[in-house]
Amino acid sequence: MSMHMIQGVQVHGNSKRRKKAKKLNMKALELEWRQYNKDMRRSNLHSLQYQTLDEYIDYRSGKAPKPKTEFKEYAKTEPYVRHTEDYPSLKTSDTIPGGPTPKKEPNVYTGDLIVGIGQMHKSNAVPIMRGTNEAKDIAQMRRN
């Protein structure tokens, strides 16, 4: 059974009552204030440090005003571009004595020993020499 069903019992919003401030230990607070300032310096947040112990106590108890930040207008800066040397291209015949390199001639067989190329099973190319019966052997392969 809940409270609203009991006759004669009324509850009037005492749940949000503020707790009284505790008496603070000043030595512990001073050490805590110094550590807070040290942490802010380490975090590079120098503007969030408190100059006096009283300001820090107000901050701890929730009475300190919010720190004011100044509006800084965005200043557009030019991106950094590394300077590199510009070397002219060497593809023109003006800079290379003798002009461009000639095309390499393809390798061509000029002898008369090899008559042609025979094909065995599965695209196996075999050279056929003059004066032998290799052409007949390849043609009759596995039939004798």
Buried (B, 14 or more C-beta within 10 A) or exposed (E): EEEEEEEEEEEEEEEEEEEEEEEEEEEEBEEBBEEBBEEBEEEEEEEEBBEEBEBBBBBBEEEBEEEEEEEEEEEEEEEEEEEEEEEEEEEEEEEEEEEEEEEEEEEEEEEEEEBEEBEEEEEEEEEBEEEEEBBEBBEEEEEE
